[in-house]
Structure formats: structure tokens, C-alpha cells
């Protein structure tokens, strides 16, 4: 259990983190982590789905849950005096859910609609497919929701078996930030966890680092714009070069003053949407570029992007860009530090990734030490079109486009 007291606030953000996500699934299990996240709100031994909704609403708080490839998180933000009740509800739904057959079948339909929504959203569909195509490991690459046919076939026995193997109290993290008393919360957590069956923690070394596969994919869709995406392999979040990669991604296409935004949108009006982002796990990830353009201007887009990639790979960033990106990242760090939710998430993720609290001052110091050489080396190592996976979704796709950008 990790907490951080913020004396100036009157609320607290609380999270229960389970280090089990879609990466802990195989075969017919694909989508089970996400399914359990949904079912948490559908009833426990002591609360019906409606009671859960009513009790959460009465708190005036904000409850949420999400599933990633590496973990599942259940969280709530409430006024500090509501923390005991919030903990009781959150722990109950996260750790003592049941599977009412009628709710289970209804939620299957809800998730099938969620899968359909991704299919109908061009950028989501392309980026999900790009990620899947990039890795040789199915557990790493498959969609977090799982395939529609697999979700429809989930059985109660199969779901409980997956949960028993992955929801291990010894591996979980409880995190809180804000107006929180560590000792009082520790007492609540200890009393609840004492009633759970004990099990050993899952070894973090169990997962194999995936191998990147360069290549291409095309998705024919009757849409107004052609969506273009590229993915370049990068080390994971545990790697020391993560700050240089964050800086590189920001300068390339991470904000309005970035090179891609200025060249693609502001100077040429080629696209309304153009960006670069890091999509990373603990041990692997992608630097992703995405843009949506008129089908008749795809070649122009690829030419512009290719020139910008080559320039950055060869020349790195300018002194002015270095100063700007340092201030940008420092500003984001401190803006996030004023949010109890962001502080709670930061506490939990650092504990899961590094096994310790990482002070804000430590992160700020690493940002301040970023150098042109460090970012330039990252650019040269990463931005190689020959090592990319390229995806295009649109009404008509020229095979030549799938070769990606050229300098």
C-alpha cells in the first residue's frame, strides 16, 4: 500500500491495481481481464448492480475502472470524509464480484457493442491493428477487448479459472493520494485483505519480451479520409532512455509547435489530425505516428513525413527545441502533480514498474538533464523507415503507399 498526503486538498483518489491485463491471456482467454473489469459493477455477494450504482452516486464521487495490457485498475475520487465507505465499495466490487448469469450475458452484448464501436472508428481500428501486426507474441498484440467470437463464448468456469490465476492479493497495489491518513487506510486495507484467500505474488519476470515485426497492413474501408499510421519499435518504460524518447516524440508530433503539426497541418493544410505518441509496456513499445488526409494527398503526406523523419534522425533537435521540450515536459509534470488522481496513478505505476516511490524532484531533475546528444541518439536509433510497421485504412490503397515514407 502506497499513499501520498496532499495537505491543501479536501479530496482523496484511491485505486486498487491488479498486475493482470490482456497480456496475461492466451487463446480462449483473450478479453477476460477486460470482461472482469466490466463485471465488477454488476454485483457482489452483498450488493446488486443497482445498489453499487446508488451507493457510488450518493458519495458524489467519481468511480472508474480500466484494463490495459499489463494491469487492471479500479479507482474512485471522493471527499476525504467519504473514504471509509468508498474503500468498502471499491474493494467489494474489485475483489469480491460475482457472475450473475443474466448480468454476464447482458455484459457480453455490451462488450460486443464496444468491439463494434472500434470497428466503426477508423483511427482506433487502424492503431489497434497496427499494434497487433507489430509483435510476434499474440498475448502482447491481441486487442484488450478480445475477439467478438471469443467474448460470446466465455463460460463461468473459464472466467473464474483465469481470475484465480491472476487476481493474487500478494501482487496487488493499493494507492491513494490527497487528504489521506496512511495509518487509517492501512487498517481498512489490512482488515479487508485478511478475509481474502492468500496466494503468492506473480513473478514480474514471467512475461517474455515480444519481438518486433516490421511490415505493413492495409484495411479497405468506405470512409471520407485515408488514415495513415506508422510504428517504430522502442524500449519499454523500465528503460533509462524513456525521458529522451518522450522528448523526441513531443518535438516530432506531440504538440502544436511540433515539426509534424507545423509542416503537415499549419504550412500545407494536409490534415486536421497529425500526431506522434508513445504506446509502451514495461519492456517494449512503439513510437506511433498517425494522420488522416484526403485520399488524393496520401503521397504528399508520406513525402512530408519522410523528410521530417530523415531530418530528425540525422540532425536531432535544435537548441531551441531542447529548451522548449524541457519546459513542456516539466510543465506537464507539475500540472499533473496538482491532481489527486494523477498523483495516485503515478504512485501505483512507479511501484509496479520500479518497486519504489519516485519523487517528483527526481523526475524533474532527469528532464532538466536532457541533452541534444541524448535525444539525437534516440532519433537516429528509432526513426528508421526500414524498421517500421506501416498501416493504411481508406477507400482505395495504392500498394506503393505501404512502403512507407522515404527521405
C-alpha positions in Angstrom: 0.0 0.0 0.0 1.4 3.4 -1.0 -0.1 6.8 -0.1 0.9 10.5 -0.6 -0.7 13.2 1.5 -1.5 16.5 -0.2 -2.3 18.9 2.7 -4.0 21.6 0.6 -6.8 19.4 -0.8 -10.0 18.0 0.6 -10.5 15.0 -1.6 -8.7 11.7 -2.0 -8.2 9.5 -5.0 -8.0 5.8 -4.3 -7.0 2.9 -6.6 -6.8 -0.9 -6.5 -4.3 -2.1 -9.0 -4.1 -5.7 -10.2 -1.0 -6.5 -12.3 -3.1 -8.6 -14.7 -4.3 -7.4 -18.1 -4.6 -8.7 -21.7 -1.0 -9.8 -21.7 -1.8 -12.5 -19.2 -4.3 -14.1 -21.6 -3.9 -16.8 -24.2 -6.2 -18.5 -26.7 -9.8 -18.6 -25.5 -8.9 -16.3 -22.5 -8.5 -13.2 -24.7 -10.6 -10.5 -23.3 -11.1 -12.0 -19.9 -9.3 -9.2 -18.0 -11.5 -6.6 -19.6 -14.6 -8.7 -19.0 -13.9 -9.0 -15.3 -13.4 -5.2 -15.2 -16.9 -4.8 -16.6 -18.4 -7.4 -14.3 -17.1 -5.7 -11.2 -20.0 -3.3 -11.4 -22.7 -6.0 -11.9 -23.0 -7.3 -8.4 -21.2 -8.8 -5.4 -22.2 -11.1 -2.6 -23.5 -8.1 -0.7 -24.5 -5.6 -3.4 -26.7 -5.7 -6.5 -25.6 -3.8 -9.6 -28.2 -1.1 -8.8 -27.1 -0.8 -5.2 -23.5 -0.3 -6.4 -24.6 2.5 -8.7 -26.7 4.1 -6.0 -24.0 4.0 -3.3 -21.4 5.4 -5.6 -23.7 8.2 -6.7 -24.6 9.1 -3.1 -20.9 9.7 -2.4 -20.8 12.4 -5.0 -17.6 10.8 -6.2 -16.1 9.7 -9.5 -15.6 6.0 -9.9 -13.9 4.4 -12.8 -12.1 1.3 -14.0 -9.9 0.3 -17.0 -8.0 -2.6 -18.3 -4.6 -2.2 -20.0 -2.2 -4.8 -21.4 -0.4 -5.1 -18.1 -2.8 -4.2 -15.4 -6.4 -3.6 -14.3 -7.3 -0.6 -12.2 -10.4 0.2 -10.1 -10.4 3.8 -8.8 -12.6 6.4 -7.1 -12.2 10.0 -6.1 -14.3 11.3 -3.1 -14.4 13.8 -0.4 -12.0 12.8 2.3 -14.7 12.0 4.9 -16.2 9.5 2.5 -13.0 7.4 2.2 -14.1 4.6 4.5 -17.3 4.0 2.6 -15.5 4.5 -0.8 -12.9 1.9 0.2 -15.6 -0.6 1.3 -17.5 -0.3 -2.1 -14.3 -0.3 -4.2 -12.8 -3.3 -2.5 -16.1 -5.1 -2.7 -16.6 -4.7 -6.4 -12.9 -5.2 -7.4 -12.2 -8.2 -5.2 -15.5 -9.9 -4.4 -17.6 -9.7 -7.6 -20.0 -12.4 -8.6 -21.1 -13.6 -12.0 -24.9 -13.4 -12.1 -25.8 -15.4 -15.3 -28.2 -12.8 -16.6 -25.8 -10.0 -16.0 -23.0 -12.0 -17.6 -24.9 -12.5 -20.8 -26.0 -8.8 -20.9 -22.4 -7.6 -20.4 -21.3 -9.8 -23.3 -23.6 -7.9 -25.5 -22.3 -4.6 -24.1 -18.7 -5.6 -24.9 -19.7 -6.8 -28.4 -21.0 -3.2 -29.0 -17.7 -1.8 -27.6 -15.8 -4.0 -30.1 -18.2 -2.8 -32.9 -17.5 0.8 -31.9 -13.8 0.3 -32.5 -14.6 -1.3 -35.9 -16.5 1.8 -36.8 -13.9 4.3 -35.7 -11.1 4.5 -38.3 -8.2 5.8 -36.3 -8.9 3.4 -33.4 -9.2 0.4 -35.7 -6.0 1.2 -37.6 -3.9 1.8 -34.5 -5.2 -1.3 -32.8 -4.4 -3.3 -36.0 -1.0 -1.7 -36.3 -0.1 -2.7 -32.7 -1.3 -6.3 -33.3 0.7 -6.6 -36.5 3.9 -5.2 -34.8 4.5 -8.1 -32.4 5.3 -11.8 -32.8 3.7 -12.6 -29.5 -0.1 -13.0 -29.6 -0.5 -12.3 -25.9 1.1 -8.9 -26.4 -0.6 -8.0 -29.6 -4.2 -9.0 -29.3 -7.0 -6.4 -28.7 -7.7 -5.8 -25.0 -11.4 -6.4 -25.5 -10.7 -9.8 -27.1 -12.3 -11.0 -30.3 -16.1 -10.9 -30.6 -16.5 -14.7 -31.0 -14.3 -15.3 -28.0 -16.2 -13.0 -25.8 -19.5 -14.5 -26.8 -18.2 -18.0 -25.9 -16.9 -17.1 -22.4 -18.0 -19.6 -19.7 -18.4 -19.0 -16.0 -15.9 -21.8 -15.2 -13.3 -20.3 -17.6 -13.7 -16.8 -16.2 -13.2 -18.0 -12.6 -10.2 -20.1 -13.6 -8.5 -17.1 -15.2 -9.3 -14.9 -12.3 -7.9 -17.3 -9.7 -4.6 -17.5 -11.6 -4.2 -13.7 -12.0 -6.0 -11.9 -9.2 -3.5 -12.6 -6.4 -3.6 -10.4 -3.3 0.2 -10.6 -2.9 0.7 -8.9 -6.3 -1.8 -6.1 -5.9 -1.2 -2.5 -5.1 -3.5 -0.1 -3.2 -2.6 3.5 -3.8 -4.1 6.8 -2.5 -3.3 10.5 -2.8 -4.8 13.6 -1.3 -6.3 14.1 2.1 -5.5 10.6 3.2 -4.3 9.3 6.6 -1.9 6.4 5.8 -2.4 4.5 9.1 -6.2 4.7 8.9 -6.3 3.5 5.3 -3.7 0.8 6.1 -6.0 -0.5 8.8 -9.0 -0.7 6.4 -6.9 -2.4 3.8 -5.4 -4.9 6.2 -8.9 -5.9 7.6 -10.3 -6.4 4.1 -7.3 -8.4 2.7 -7.3 -10.6 5.8 -10.5 -12.1 4.6 -9.2 -13.0 1.1 -7.5 -16.3 0.3 -3.8 -15.9 0.3 -1.7 -16.6 -2.8 1.9 -15.9 -3.8 2.8 -12.9 -5.9 3.2 -13.3 -9.6 6.8 -13.1 -10.7 7.3 -10.0 -13.0 9.9 -12.0 -15.0 7.2 -14.4 -16.2 6.4 -12.5 -19.4 8.7 -12.8 -22.4 9.7 -9.6 -24.1 8.0 -9.6 -27.5 9.9 -9.3 -30.8 9.0 -6.5 -33.2 8.0 -7.4 -36.8 8.4 -4.7 -39.4 5.9 -4.8 -42.3 2.7 -3.3 -43.5 -1.1 -3.8 -43.4 -4.0 -2.3 -45.4 -7.6 -2.0 -44.4 -10.1 -1.2 -47.1 -13.0 1.0 -45.7 -15.5 3.3 -47.3 -14.5 6.4 -45.4 -14.0 10.1 -46.3 -10.4 10.2 -45.3 -7.4 7.9 -45.6 -5.8 7.2 -42.3 -2.0 6.6 -42.2 -0.1 5.2 -39.2 3.5 4.1 -38.6 5.0 2.4 -35.7 8.7 2.3 -34.7 9.9 -0.1 -32.0 11.2 1.4 -28.8 12.4 0.0 -25.4 9.9 -0.2 -22.6 9.0 2.1 -19.7 11.6 0.5 -17.5 14.5 1.6 -19.8 16.5 4.6 -18.7 16.1 6.4 -22.1 12.4 6.9 -21.6 12.8 10.7 -21.0 14.7 11.2 -24.2 12.1 9.2 -26.1 9.3 11.3 -24.6 11.2 14.5 -25.6 11.7 13.1 -29.1 8.1 12.2 -29.5 7.0 15.6 -28.3 9.3 17.5 -30.7 8.3 15.3 -33.6 4.5 15.4 -33.3 3.4 15.8 -29.7 2.1 19.3 -29.6 1.1 22.3 -31.7 4.6 23.6 -32.2 6.0 20.1 -33.2 7.6 19.5 -36.5 4.8 17.3 -38.0 2.0 19.6 -36.8 3.7 22.6 -38.3 4.7 21.0 -41.6 1.6 18.9 -42.2 -1.2 21.0 -40.8 -0.1 24.6 -40.4 2.0 25.0 -43.6 0.3 22.7 -46.0 -3.2 22.1 -44.6 -2.7 18.4 -45.4 -4.5 17.1 -42.3 -6.6 18.2 -39.4 -5.2 15.4 -37.2 -1.5 14.6 -37.2 0.4 13.4 -34.1 3.1 11.2 -32.6 2.7 9.3 -29.4 4.4 6.6 -27.3 2.5 3.4 -26.8 4.7 1.4 -24.3 4.7 -1.5 -22.0 7.3 -2.2 -19.3 9.7 -4.0 -21.8 8.7 -2.9 -25.3 6.6 -0.4 -27.2 6.0 1.7 -30.3 6.5 5.3 -31.2 3.4 5.8 -33.3 2.6 8.4 -35.9 -0.9 9.0 -37.2 -2.5 11.3 -39.7 -5.8 11.4 -41.6 -5.8 13.0 -45.1 -7.8 13.4 -48.3 -7.2 10.2 -50.3 -5.7 12.2 -53.1 -2.9 13.6 -50.9 -1.5 10.5 -49.3 1.7 10.6 -51.4 2.2 14.2 -50.4 1.8 13.3 -46.7 4.2 10.4 -46.9 6.8 12.6 -48.6 6.5 15.3 -45.9 6.6 12.8 -43.1 9.6 11.0 -44.7 11.6 14.3 -44.9 10.9 15.2 -41.3 11.8 11.7 -40.1 15.1 11.8 -42.0 15.9 15.3 -40.8 15.4 14.4 -37.2 17.2 11.1 -37.5 20.2 12.8 -39.0 20.2 16.1 -37.1 18.4 15.5 -33.8 16.8 18.6 -32.2 17.8 22.2 -32.2 18.9 24.1 -29.0 15.6 26.0 -29.0 13.6 22.7 -29.4 15.6 21.3 -26.5 14.7 24.3 -24.2 11.1 24.2 -25.3 10.6 20.4 -24.8 12.3 20.6 -21.3 9.9 23.3 -20.2 6.9 21.5 -21.8 7.6 18.2 -20.0 8.3 20.0 -16.8 5.1 21.9 -17.0 3.1 18.7 -17.7 4.8 17.1 -14.6 3.8 19.9 -12.3 0.3 20.4 -13.7 -0.3 16.7 -13.1 1.1 16.9 -9.6 -1.9 19.1 -8.6 -4.4 16.4 -9.3 -5.0 13.8 -6.7 -5.9 11.2 -9.4 -2.7 11.8 -11.3 -0.6 11.5 -8.1 -2.4 8.3 -7.2 -1.8 6.8 -10.7 1.9 7.9 -10.6 2.4 6.3 -7.2 0.9 3.0 -8.3 2.6 2.8 -11.7 6.1 3.6 -10.2 5.6 1.0 -7.6 4.5 -1.7 -10.1 7.3 -0.8 -12.5 10.2 0.1 -10.2 9.1 -1.2 -6.8 9.6 2.2 -5.2 8.3 5.8 -4.9 9.8 8.1 -7.4 9.8 11.7 -6.1 8.7 14.5 -8.4 12.1 16.1 -7.9 13.8 13.1 -9.3 11.7 13.1 -12.4 12.1 16.9 -12.8 15.9 16.6 -12.5 16.0 14.0 -15.3 14.0 16.2 -17.5 16.3 19.1 -16.8 19.4 17.0 -17.7 18.1 16.0 -21.1 20.6 16.9 -23.8 20.6 17.3 -27.6 23.0 14.4 -27.9 20.7 12.1 -25.9 17.6 13.0 -27.9 19.6 12.8 -31.2 20.9 9.4 -30.4 17.3 8.2 -29.7 16.1 9.7 -33.0 18.9 8.0 -35.0 18.2 4.7 -33.4 14.4 4.8 -33.7 13.3 6.7 -36.8 14.4 4.2 -39.5 11.6 3.6 -42.0 13.1 0.2 -42.8 12.3 -0.9 -39.3 8.7 0.4 -39.2 5.3 -1.2 -39.4 3.1 0.9 -41.7 -0.7 0.8 -41.8 -3.2 2.5 -44.1 -7.0 2.5 -43.9 -9.0 4.1 -46.6 -11.3 3.7 -49.6 -8.5 2.9 -52.1 -5.0 1.9 -51.1 -2.0 2.1 -53.5 0.4 -0.7 -52.7 3.3 1.7 -53.1 2.0 3.6 -50.0 2.6 0.6 -47.8 6.3 1.0 -48.4 6.0 3.9 -46.0 7.8 7.3 -46.1 11.0 7.9 -48.0 13.6 10.6 -47.3 
